[in-house]
Amino acid sequence: PPAPSPAPSPAPSIPAWRVEKIRPQGVPKSEEWYPTGPTGKFSNVGLTTWSSSRLQWRVSTVSPRPPAPPPVNYDEVVRGLSQVVRTYELPGRMRLEDVVEVFNDIWECEQGF
């Protein structure tokens, strides 16, 4: 008996930058560039395609940012972070920029600014 033929390999996916992905109708025809004929007005199909693709790309697909965490006691955080201990658990959630600001304040106090 003949050997079974190997299973067909899946079709390679088309990279996102290819015209087939950007422009479903494929590569523009010369009639699209010059819709009123070869001596007529030029139509920039590339710009039109780019503009519509950009509009689709600019649509937000992520959820909105979570609300800012409630404020924490500044003095408590400064005391905790100023200790010479390896770890300190913050009293609550804090934005990174707020933690950096606290560390800057601590550093300035230690340096005598």
BELKA-V366992 format. One record per helix or strand of 2 or more residues. SS is the DSSP state (2 for helix, 1 for strand). FROM is the first residue (numbers start at 1). TO is the last residue. If there is no record, write none. Layout:
# BELKA-V366992
ss | from | to
SS | FROM | TO
SS | FROM | TO
This chain:
# BELKA-V366992
ss | from | to
2 | 19 | 22
2 | 30 | 33
2 | 45 | 57
2 | 74 | 82
2 | 96 | 111
